[in-house]
Amino acid sequence: MLSPALSLYVHVPWCVQKCPYCDFNSHGLKQNLPEKEYIQALLADLDQDLQRFPAMQGRELHSIFIGGGTPSLLSAQAISDLLNGVKQRLVLSPNTEVTMEANPGTAEADRFAGYFQAGVNRLSIGVQSFQQQHLDKLGRIHNGDEAIRAFEFAQQAGFKRINLDLMHGLPNQTLEQAMQDLQQAFALGPSHLSWYQLTIEANTAFASRPPKLPNEDLLWDIYEQGHLQLQQAGFNQYEVSAYCRDDDRSQHNLNYWRFGDYLGIGCGAHGKLSDLTGQRLLRTEKVKHPKGYLEQDRDFLFKQWAVEPSDLAFEYFLNRLRLFEDIPKAEFENLTGLGLDTLESSISDAKQQSLLEENEHYWIVTKKGRLFLNDLLNCFTD
């Protein structure tokens, strides 16, 4: 196994209110944000990881992603303290991508400028929709005008790399409404769009009280016409739900999907690390609830486990198949420690179903394979 690229994920668990579709580890903010204490805890969490996994020390950070929750509830000073603390502990290059999620309802021009000055060089704004009836149904705290202003604040602050999150297949959404959201996004001129269908997840308010969603035919029409409009606007699809202009792909997400390593700090954050000495992959999960996470002098690790060798191929392809690029055979061997012979039956099955093709160095997902990714992934289960 060769050492893959290393990323850092930082989780901020608080939101103004919990959205009914959200199954992330997020908590409505019921009191003042304990940002100073939380930044201290995050850096202590990172210190523990570096002590627990000394091989991570000295490795250059490929990317940092500050997600949530709503990280833009934190002040610019808090983000600056966090990033300075990370720089004291890990190696960053001038090209390290530093992404932060922001919600339009918490957008302020001065705050965005402060994030940029603190070292954030990519912003991801959670718009979801520009239309009030859909924002209300999704439980969002912003309106369409505030979403537009948030983008303008980001540009004025100096951000060149801005992603907009948009959802489609919303309750009672028409094809025309879905296309209007895309056209409004195009007019703003982002370098990246995350465009994904609303799904009802377990343990959410929508799961207990399901809204009326568009039927399958309409969902397909929205996807097909939306994909065409994205292409015509100069956006290239490089991942299942990600599109970019001028090859401005998210380096952090690329490292996830290419089965890279990542440290995860913060409430409920997950990590994946290659233990090169033991020829194994380790996964970590941190204490989930903010109250427990902020207890003093605690071990932030909730659990740690090694991925079973029998599960490695499935986990690799579960990630790798999200990307719209050929899959290097050498990468599979390097990142899993498994030989190509372990995949003979799975690859044969996928080829027989016309889901996959191959040459000497690469596996190539077919057009049919892209349409039936779950069927393709099932080829790699035991």
Buried (B, 14 or more C-beta within 10 A) or exposed (E): BEBBBBBBBBBBBBBBBBBBBBBBBBBEBEEEBEBEEBBBBBBBBBBBBBEBBEBBEEBEBBBBBBBBBBBBBBBBEBBBBBBEBBBEBBEBEEEBBBBBBBBBBBBEBEBBBBBBEBBBBBBBBBBBBBBEEBBEBBBBBBBBEBBBBBBBBBBEBEBEBBBBBBBBBBBEBEBEBBBBBBEBBBEBEBBBBBBBBBEBEEEBBBEEEEBEBBEEEBBEBBBEBBBEBBEEBEBBBBBEBBBBBEEBBBBBBBBBBBBBBBBBBBBBBBBBBBEEEEEBBBBBBBBBEBEEBBEEEBEBBBEEEEBEBEBBBBBBBBBBBBBEBBBBBEBBBBBBBBEEEBBEEBBEBBBEBEBBBBEEEBBEBBEEBBEBBEBBBBBBEE
